[in-house]
Amino acid sequence: MLWRGTLSFELVNLPIRLYPATRKRQVEFRLLHEPDLAPIQYLKICSAEQEPVAHDEIVRGYPLDGEWVTVTDEELQRVAPRLTRTIEIRDFVDRHEIDPLYYRRPYFLVPDEGGEEAFVMLREAIRRSGKVGVAVFVLMHREHLGIVRAGEEAILLETLHFPEELIDERTLELPTQTRMREGDIRLAVDVIRGLSRPFDPSRYRNQYREEVLELLRRKAEGRLPAELEARPAPEPTPVIDLTRRLRESLDRLRSAGERRAA
């Protein structure tokens, strides 16, 4: 549990507990000193003097108009978001109106003692409305934007990026014109349809993580890992081969479908 507080919309307040909905599963390495396998530590070095800096000599700074402006903890505290334990739903919107780029991290909300009936009422009301709530709240001394939606049994809170955190795609170098033939686009649509199926997350796994863990287990047991061949990066498909590759892909998908049906 991260914290317990209140979920509110208009004049309705219900006690809730907030839990993370995800966990880190990647293999994280530490850098070690090879002779004695001791973990490497990092010193804070002054870039001008090239000497280690004492903790009490370190201040926060921000570059503004070509100069560093320093700020104290007390000054930051004056403008920090008011620390509350309330997730306040401000609006309800259609979920499809929110671009997936905005999504950051999911959490579970569960009822705290005495809030069970109001919790179920809100969960079912959100589900039947087909809407999601847009909420603001403070977590880890930072203000967050998020949506509140109905899960199977819990209520889900998903944090969102603020608009200024997103990069406008129009700033990227993207093709504006193409000589792509309509027939190739229709072939690509057929390939997409051939690859389409209901989403089943159990079909996907982190193969790299599994192979890294197997490598570590082998080395821990004194077994040398097998020689691995370098995986070459796939070559871009030449434009002149695009139509042929699309047709071959479609034929493969149709053959696979016929084998499954047999």
N, C-alpha and C positions, 0 to 999 in steps of 0.2 A: 504494500500500500504506500502510495506517495504522500497523500494527505487526505484529510476528511474536512468537508465543508458543506456548502449549500449550493444547490442548483435552483435558479430562480427565473421565472418569466412572469411579467406583470406583478400581480400581488401574491403569486403562489411561490412558496419556498419549500424545498424538501431537502433533508439531510442526505448527503451522499459521501461515498468514499471513492477515491481516484486511484486506479491501478494502471500500470503500463500494459499495453496490448501486444507489444513486441519484445524481443530479446536479441541481443547480439549473438551471432553464431559463427562469425568469421574467425579464422585462426589468427591470433595476434602474436607477433614475435617481439622479443626484447633484443636490443643490441648488447652484445657481450664482449668482454676483453678475452680474446682467444686463448692466451696462455693459461689463465686461471678461471675462465668462464664467469667472471664477476660482471654484474650488470653495469652498464655505462651510465654515469651521472652527467648532468649538464650544468655548467656554471653560467651565471649571468655576467656577461662581459661588457664593459663600457666600450663602445665602438671608437671613442676618441683616445682613451688611455690604454686600451687593450689590457685592462686589469679587472679581476673579479670585483663585483660591486656588492656592498653590504645591503641587507634587506631594508634597513631604515633609510637608505639613500635613494630608493627607487620610488618614483612618482608616476602617475598616469599622465600621458600627454596626447594631444591630437593635433595633426598638421592643419593649420588654417592660414590661408593667404601667405604661404611660404614660411610661416613661423610655427614653432611648437607652443601650444597653449596647454598649460598644466591645470589639473583639476584635483581637488582633494576628495576623500571619501565623504566628508561632511557635506561638501557642495553637491555631490552626486545624490546624497540621501535626500536633499531638499526637493529634488526634481524626480526622484524615483517614484514609480507607480505605487499608490497606496496599497500596502500589503493587506489583502482581504482573502477570505476563504470562500468567495462567492463566484460561481460561474453564472454570469448574467446573460440570458438570451435576449438579444435586442430585436431581432427580426426573424421571420420565417420565409424561406425562399425555396424554389424548385432546385433540386440537387443538380440537374443537368445544366443549370445556368452557371455553375462553378467550374471553371477550367481545371482539369486535373493537375496542371502546373502549380496550383495554389496549395495542394495537399502536402503536409509535412509528416506528422506522426500521430498514430492512433492511441487512444487510451480507453479503458473501460470505466464506466460509472456504475456503481452498485448502491443500493439503498443502505443508509445507516439506520441505526435503531430508531424506530418510530416513523420511518419514512416509506415503509413498504407499499402501502396503499396508494399514496400520492405518486410514488415511483411508477407503479404499474399503470396508473391512470395516464401519466405523461407519456410513457413509452407507447401505449396503445393509441393515444391521441396523435402522436407524431407519425406512427405507422399508417393510420387510417387517413391522415391528411395528405400523405404523399410528399410532405415538405421536410426540410431540415432547418434547425434553428441556427442562426448566426450569433455566436456568443463572444464575449470578451472576459478575460480573467487574468490573474497574476499567478505565475508559477516560477519558482526559482528566481524571484526578485525581478522578473521580466514580465512585461505585458504581452499577452498573446491574443490572437484572433483564432477562432475555431468554429466548427459546426457540431451540432448535437443531432444525432440521428438514432433511430431505433435499431437495435440488434435483435438477435434471436431471443435472448433473455435479458441482457444488459442494455444499457444505453451507451452508445459510443460517442466519444468526444475526439474529434480529429483536428489537430492544430493546422492552421493555414499560414502561408506566407502573407505578409502585408504587401500591397501592390508595389511599393518602392523596392522590394527585394527581388522582384522578377526582372529579367532582362528582356527587353522588347525584341521579338524575333526580326523585326524590320531593320535592326542594326546589324544583322548578319549578312554575309555575302551569299545570296541565294539566286538560283537561275530564275529568270523572269520569262524567258522564251525557250521553246524547244521545238524540234522537228519530229517529235514522237508521233508515230502513226496511231490513228484511232484503233486500228486492229490490234496493235500490241497492248494498248490499254485494256481492251476487252479481254484479251488472253490473260492478262495479269489479274483482272477481276475474277475470271474463271478459276485461276490457280488459288486465289484467296478463298473463294467459295469451297474449293476442294479441301483446303486446310482448315475450314471452319468446323468447330464442334463446341459443345457446352464447356465452359471453363471448369476444369478440375485441377485444383492446386496440387493434388497428390501426384500428378503426372510430371512435375518439375522438381528437381533437386539440385543442390549446390554441389556439382560434381567436382569442382576444383577443391572445395573444402574437404570432401571425402578422400581425394587423392593425397592431399597434403597430410591429413591425419594418418593415412596408411603409410606414407613415407616416414613419418615420425615414429610410428610404432615399429616399423622394420628396423630403423636405426637404433631405437632404444633396446631392441632385442639382439642387436649385433648382426643383423642381416643386412647386407649391402643391398640398396635398391637396384632393381634391374635398370639396364641402360635404356634411356628414353630417347626416342627420335624427336628432333625438333619439329614442332607443328608449323608448317609454312602458312603464312597468311593467304587467304583466298585471293586470287587475282580478280580484278574487276571484269565483269562481263563486257566484251567489246560490243558496241552498238550493232555491228553487222551480224552478231550471233544472238542478239536479244530475242528475236522472234523464234529462232530454233530452240533456244533454251526454255522459253516459255511453253512451247508445244511439248517438248520432252518432259517438262515438269508436270504438265497436265496429263500426259499419257501415263506417267508413273503413278500419279494420284488415282487415276481411273483403274489402273491395274491392281493397285493396293486395295481399292474399294471392292473390286470384283472378287479378290482373294478372301477378303473378310466376309463377303456375302455368301461364298461357296460353302 
